[in-house]
Amino acid sequence: MHMASLAEPGSLVARVGGDEFIIWIPGAREKQPIETFAKELVDTLSREYEVRELAFHSSASIGIAIYPEHGSNAEEILKNADAALYEAKRSGKRCWRFFEQSLQDTAYEQMQLLNGLRNAIANDELVVHYQPQIAISKMRIVAFEALLRWKSAKHGNISPAIFIPLAEKSHLINEIGAWVLQESCRFCRRLINAGYASIRVAVNVSPRQLAVADFIEVVQAAINSASIDPSHLEVEITESVFIETMDDSVEKLMLLKNLGVHVTLDDFGTGYSSLTYLRNLPVDTLKIDKSFIDRIAEDATQSSLIASIIEMSHVLGLTVVAEGVETNEQLQQLRECRCDMFQGYIASRPLPEPEAVKLLQTG
């Protein structure tokens, strides 16, 4: 159903970019009818869509600001609605939030963090840590996932859950993402020089990074600069990259595969994922999200579900990685389910490069 058809007569519905929309409802000041409308809107948008014969599940988050309570002009209203939207997204999918003054304080803190993040590369405050991925059959390290860390001189250690969304929202993610690719490829080169030529390095790529016109050139430049074979690099994407620009995303990932770069679908099971469309996507590996693994040892139904996911993935020719493995019981269940690889604290936390190399050396 079209959003405009749900809005009150005289309302304005506008797209402001990407997947963001504004609905202006003149005269709306009472919270109860606004909440009722927000719930109806979320329920309507949170459904399955079919795109080129592929099924996708969407969800919606809503931020709400009321005039004049939350702003005396359009600029303030939009800014405060955006702050409420950010809080709604932090709270989870399929929800809405009204603006509160505490959100304004949070927005100011984020602005300060953003100013620091703009200079983080130049100030040598960013570092890449590496978490090993283990082949279950041989119990050997076969890859590392590159994970970005930020130790700000002013703010201390900042969680990636905080600064990565800031980077994406401000478009700094392209500069930072290119830097992570370069660092990861250089790490791969140092591994090769140390005699570990079979180890891949996996780098997370956001939808914004993949969307830029020169993304393939950025990846190619990082590979060439480090003088590594493209097969040593793995790119991890989430299924959200296919929602906005299906054709462009598939085309770019196919170009990466043709180069020899390994492509992994991350966080399987958390959102839009469906095994039915994997056969049409240019991916080599499927990563099962930690939320699935947490209950595998105690819940027989969950274990059977994961076993089915792994079996169907193998039929499609995909390798399967379980992430967030923390106990021997979980690992044993994954072994029985014929999972290919795992990563998690049971093996190792993400490590600075010297410690990651030492872990390789000690086996």
N, C-alpha and C positions, 0 to 999 in steps of 0.2 A: 504494500500500500504506500502511496506517495505521501511524504511528510506533510506537504501542503494540505492534503485532504483531511489530516487529523487536526490541524490548527484551527483556532477560532476564526470566523469571518473577519476580514480586515487585518489579519496577522501578516507579517512579512517573513518569508522563508528564503534564506540566501546561503549559497555555498561560499565559504571564505578561503578554501584551499584544501587540497588533499582530501582527507576524510572528515573535515570539520565543517559544521553548518551552524547558522544562527537562526533562531526563531524569535522574532519580536512580537509580543502580544500586548497590544495597547490596553491600558487600564487594568492590567492584572497585578494585584497587590496582595491578595489573600493567599497564604501558603497552601491551604488544603486543596483548592482546585488546581493550583499549579503542580502540586505533587501528583494529583490524579492524572493530569495530562502527561507529566514526565513518565509515570509508570506505564501508561498506555503507549507512549512513544517508544520506550525501551522494549516493551513486550513485542511491539510490531516490528522493530528493526532487528531484534534478536531471533533470527530464523535462518533457515537454509536457503541459499541461492544457488542457481545453476548457471555456470559460466562455461560456455563451450563444452557442454555435456559433462562438466566436472561439478561436484557438489561442494559448496563452501558454507560454513556456519559463521555468521556474523554476530557481533554483540555491540552494544552502545553504552556510552557513558555521557552524563549530562551535568553541566555546571550551570547554576542559576543565580542571577543577580536581579534585584528588584529596585526600580526607581521610585522615590528618591532615597530609600533606605540604604542602598548599597552604592550610591554614586549620584552626583548632581548633573552629570553630562554623559554623552554617549561614550566618550573615551574611558571614563572611570567604570561605567557599567560593563563595557566589553572586557576591560582589564580584570575586573573582579569576577566576572563570569568565567574567564579563562582560569583564574586561580581556583575557583570552585571545581572546574572541570578537571584540573590537574589532581585535586584531592579525590575526586570521584574515581579517576583512573588508578590512583594509589590504593584505593579501598577495594578494588576488584571490578570485574566486568558486570554489566547489567545493573548499574546503580546511578544515582544522582546525588548531588550535594548543593546546598544553598551556600552562598558566600557568608563567611564569618570574618571578624576582624583578625582572628588568629591566623587566618590564611594570608592576610596582608603582611603579617609579621613573617610568615614563612616565605612569602614571595620576596621580601627584602633580603632574607638570609640567602635565598637562592641566587639573587642578583649579585650578592657579594661573592658567593662561590663561583658563579659564572665568570666574574671578572678575574678571579684567580685562575680559573681553568683556561682562560684565553692565553695565559702566559706560561702554562704548566710545562709545555714542551721546551720552550726557550730556557726555563729555569731548572730544567732537569728534574722535575718533580714527578714525572711519570715513569713507571717501570713495568715491565711485563714479567709475570710469574707463569710457571708452567706446571700443569697438573698431568701426571702420566695416565695414559690409557693402556690397560693390560689385556693381552690376549688370554682368554680363560683357559684354552686348551694347553698352552705352554707356560702360562703364568709369567710372561715376559712383557716388558714395555715395548709397544709397537708404535706409539705416537704420544705427543704432548698436545694439550690444549692450551693456547696462549690466553692468559687472563690479565687484563689491565688493572693496575693499582695506581692510586694517586696519594702521595704523601705531601700535602700542602705545607709550605713553610709557615703560613698564617693560620690555617685551620686544622692542621694535623692530618691524620689518616681519614680519608673520605671514602665511604662505601660506594662501590660501583653501582649499587641500586639507587644511589642518589645522583652521582655525577654523570652516569651514562645517559639517563633520560634528559638531563640538562644539556649535554652535548648534542643529542639528537634534535632537541627542540630549537637550539640556537644554530644548527648547521655546522658547529665545530666538529661534529662526528666525522665529517669527510677528511679534515686535516688530521685529526687524531687517529682515525681508522687507517689512513695511509701510513702514518708513523708506525702503528702496530704491525701492519703488514711488512714494512721494511725491517723492523726489529726482529720479527719472527723468522723472516727469511734469512737474516744474518745469523740468528741462532741456529737455524738449520744448517747453514754453511759451516759453522763452528763444530756442530755435531759430526758432519761428514769428515771434516779435517781430523777429528779425534777418533775416527774409525767407526762411526755409527751411521753408515750410509743408508740404512733401511728405515730409519725413524722419520715419520711424518710429523709436521707441525700444523695444528688446526687453529684457524683464526675466525672469530665471529664477525660476521658482516651484517650490518643493519639494513633495513629497507631503504633508508635515505642514501647510504653509500652505494647500494646496487643501482639506485635510480639515476645517479649522475652519469652524464654522457660519456665521460672518459674512464669509467670504472675499470674496464678491461685493460686499458693502457696503464692505469695505476698498479694493478696486479702484475702485469707483465714487467713493468719497470722495477718493482720490488724483487721479482724473480731474477731478472737480468743483473741487477745491481749486486745481488748476493752470489751470482753464478751457480745457481742450483737448478736441478731439473724440475719442471712444473709438478711432477708426480710427488715431490717431497712436500708440497703445499696442499693443505686441506682447507676449504672454505665452508664454514658453518652458517646456514641461514635458517630462519624460522618461516613457517608457512605464510606468515603475514605478508611476505614480499610478493606473493601471488595475488593478493586481494586487489590492490590498486592498479597494478600494471602487469597483468598476467603475461601478455605477449612479450613485453620488453624483458621481464625477469627471466622467462624461459629461454629467450634468445641469448641473453648474456650468460646464463648458466651453461647453455649448450656450448657457447664459445669457450668458456672455462674448461669444460670437459674435453673439448677438441684440442685444447692446449695440453691437456694431461693433468690438470688440476683435479683433485678429489673433491666432490661436493657432498655435503652432509646436511640432512634435514634435522634440525635441533628441536628439542622440547616437544617431541611427539606425544600427543594425548592431552595437551593443555588447552587447545582452542579449536581450530578449524580442521584439525587433522583427520584424514580418512584414508584407509588403505586402498580404497577403490580408485583414487586418483594418482597414487604413487607411480603406477606403471607409465603414466604419461609425463612424469616430471624427470628432469635430468639430474637425478641424485644417485649416489653410490651407497650411502650409509644412512641409517635411521638411528636417532638417539632417543631412547625412551626416557621420559622426564622422571625426575626424582620422586615426584608425587605418586607415581605408579609403583616405584621400587619400595617405598617406605612400608607398604603393607603386604609385600609379597610373601614374607615368611609366616605371617599370622592368618592370612586370608586366602583360603583355598580357591575361591572364585577369582581373586585378583591374580593368583599364580597361574590359573588356567587361562585367563585373559592374556597375560603377558606371553605365555607359551604359544597361544594362537597368533599373536602379533608377530612373534619371532618366526614361526613357521611360515606364515603368509609372506613375510618380508624375504625369507630365503627363497620362496617360490618365485618372487619377483627379482631375485638376483641381488638383493641388498644385504650388506653387512649390518649387524645390529650391535649398538653400544648401549649399555645401561649406565645412567649417570646417578650420582648420589648414593653409591653403595657404601654402607657403613658397618655392616655386621657380617660375620661368617655365615650366619643362617641365610641372609639375603644372597650372598655369593653362591652358596650351595644350591639354592633354588634356581638361580640363573644358570648354573651349570647343568642342572637337570632339564631346564627349558631350552638348552642348546644355544644360549646367548653367546655371541662371538667375543665381545670385549666388555670391559667395565672400567669405570673411574669413580673415585670417591675416597672419603677419608680412611676407609679400611686399608687402602693402598698408600695414599699420600694426599696431603693437602696441596694446594698450589705452592710451588717452590720458586725462590729466586734461582736464576740460571746456574750459579755454582753448585747449589744443592741438588738441582735437577740432574746435572751431569754426574755428580757423586752418586746419586741413586742409580743411574745407569751403570756406573762402574762397579757398584756393589751387587747389582742384580736384584 
